[in-house]
Amino acid sequence: MARARPQLIQALRETARQIDEGSDYHWAHAGKCNCGHLAQVITGLTAKEIFQQAQQHELTEWSEYANDYCPSSGVPIDEIIARMLDAGLERRDLHRLEYLSDVRVLMALPGGMRYLRRNQPDDVALYLRTWAGLLEAEYKAARRARASLPSNYPVHGFYLA
């Protein structure tokens, strides 16, 4: 799952808010689908710009873009994916977001585990909010754990002091 970073948590919540407020949504459009909406928030690009960049690739959906991603390709969609990865996402997160299929997120849904419809804006927004909540809890737990360590305790080969 994605790395718990405040920037990503905020982007997930902002994307959910925009979808809840009626942002133009279309699952089969690279700039207006689940990943497309998150890409808009993370990159600041419009749906049209994302769509145009995606169209320069022979593949047709985000899970394929993620599978084919190469950071040195120079392909415009790869530059968008690189920015999403820099925000804390992993390539598999793009596939799971597009299909609303991360089991950890589904298990954390209010009211319990259930499957969501990948092309329904209400389900997408719920998934994004739930995912943001999971990442926020993970982020806070990691901060508490770090705060409880002695200042001279080595973390990943470095000392905190």
C-alpha positions in Angstrom: 0.0 0.0 0.0 1.0 3.6 -0.5 3.4 5.3 1.9 1.6 7.3 4.5 2.5 10.9 3.7 0.5 14.0 4.6 0.5 15.2 1.0 -1.0 12.0 -0.3 -3.6 11.8 2.6 -4.7 15.4 1.7 -4.8 14.6 -2.0 -7.0 11.5 -1.4 -9.4 13.6 0.7 -9.4 16.5 -1.8 -10.2 14.1 -4.7 -13.0 12.5 -2.7 -14.4 16.0 -1.9 -14.3 17.0 -5.6 -16.1 13.8 -6.7 -18.7 14.2 -3.9 -19.3 17.8 -5.1 -20.1 16.6 -8.6 -16.8 16.9 -10.5 -17.2 15.6 -14.0 -16.7 11.8 -13.7 -16.4 9.2 -16.4 -14.7 5.8 -15.6 -13.6 5.2 -19.2 -11.8 8.6 -19.5 -8.2 8.7 -18.4 -8.6 12.2 -17.0 -12.0 11.8 -15.4 -11.8 8.3 -13.9 -10.7 7.2 -10.4 -7.0 7.6 -11.1 -7.5 10.5 -13.4 -9.2 12.5 -10.6 -6.4 11.8 -8.2 -3.8 12.6 -10.9 -5.6 16.0 -11.3 -5.2 16.8 -7.6 -1.6 15.6 -7.4 -0.3 17.2 -10.6 -2.5 20.2 -11.0 -3.2 19.1 -14.6 -6.7 19.3 -16.0 -8.7 16.2 -17.1 -8.2 17.2 -20.7 -4.4 17.5 -20.3 -4.2 14.1 -18.6 -6.3 12.6 -21.3 -4.2 14.1 -24.1 -1.0 12.8 -22.4 -2.5 9.4 -21.9 -3.6 9.3 -25.6 0.0 9.4 -26.7 0.4 5.9 -25.3 -1.0 2.8 -27.1 -2.5 1.5 -23.8 -5.9 2.5 -22.6 -6.3 2.4 -18.9 -4.4 3.3 -15.7 -3.6 -0.3 -14.7 -1.9 -0.8 -18.1 0.0 2.5 -17.8 1.2 1.5 -14.3 2.3 -1.9 -15.6 4.2 -0.3 -18.5 5.6 2.5 -16.5 9.3 3.4 -17.2 10.7 6.4 -15.4 13.1 7.2 -18.2 10.8 6.6 -21.1 9.9 10.3 -21.7 6.3 9.2 -22.4 4.0 11.9 -21.0 1.8 9.5 -19.0 4.9 8.2 -17.3 5.7 11.7 -16.1 2.3 11.9 -14.5 2.8 8.5 -12.9 6.2 9.6 -11.6 4.6 12.5 -9.9 2.0 10.2 -8.3 4.7 7.8 -7.1 6.6 10.8 -5.7 3.5 11.6 -3.7 3.6 8.2 -2.0 1.7 5.9 -4.3 3.0 2.6 -5.6 2.3 1.3 -9.1 -0.1 -1.4 -7.8 -2.1 1.3 -6.0 -3.1 2.7 -9.4 -4.6 -0.6 -10.4 -6.3 -1.0 -7.1 -7.7 2.5 -7.2 -9.0 2.1 -10.7 -10.9 -1.1 -9.7 -11.5 -0.2 -6.0 -9.9 -3.5 -5.1 -7.5 -3.0 -2.2 -8.7 -5.5 0.4 -7.3 -3.4 3.3 -9.4 -0.5 2.2 -12.5 -2.6 1.6 -12.1 -4.2 5.0 -11.9 -0.7 6.7 -15.1 0.6 5.1 -17.7 2.0 7.5 -20.2 -0.7 8.0 -17.7 -3.5 7.2 -16.2 -5.3 4.3 -18.0 -5.1 1.0 -17.2 -4.6 -2.7 -17.7 -1.3 -4.3 -18.6 -0.5 -7.9 -15.5 0.9 -9.7 -17.5 3.3 -11.9 -19.8 4.9 -9.3 -18.6 8.3 -8.0 -20.1 7.7 -4.6 -18.3 4.5 -4.2 -15.0 6.0 -5.5 -15.3 8.9 -3.0 -16.0 6.5 -0.1 -13.0 4.4 -1.1 -10.7 7.4 -1.2 -11.9 8.7 2.2 -11.4 5.3 3.7 -8.0 4.9 2.2 -7.0 8.4 3.5 -8.1 7.4 7.0 -6.0 4.2 6.9 -3.0 6.1 5.8 -3.5 8.8 8.4 -3.8 6.2 11.2 -0.6 4.6 9.9 1.2 8.0 9.7 0.2 8.9 13.3 1.2 5.5 14.7 4.6 5.8 13.0 5.1 9.3 14.5 4.1 8.1 18.0 6.5 5.2 17.7 9.4 7.4 16.6 8.6 9.9 19.4 8.9 7.1 22.0 12.4 6.1 20.9 15.5 7.4 22.7 17.1 10.2 20.8 20.2 8.1 20.1 18.3 5.1 18.8 19.4 4.2 15.2 16.7 4.4 12.7 17.5 3.0 9.2 21.2 3.4 9.8 20.9 7.0 11.1 20.7 8.4 14.6 17.8 10.6 15.5 20.0 13.0 17.5 
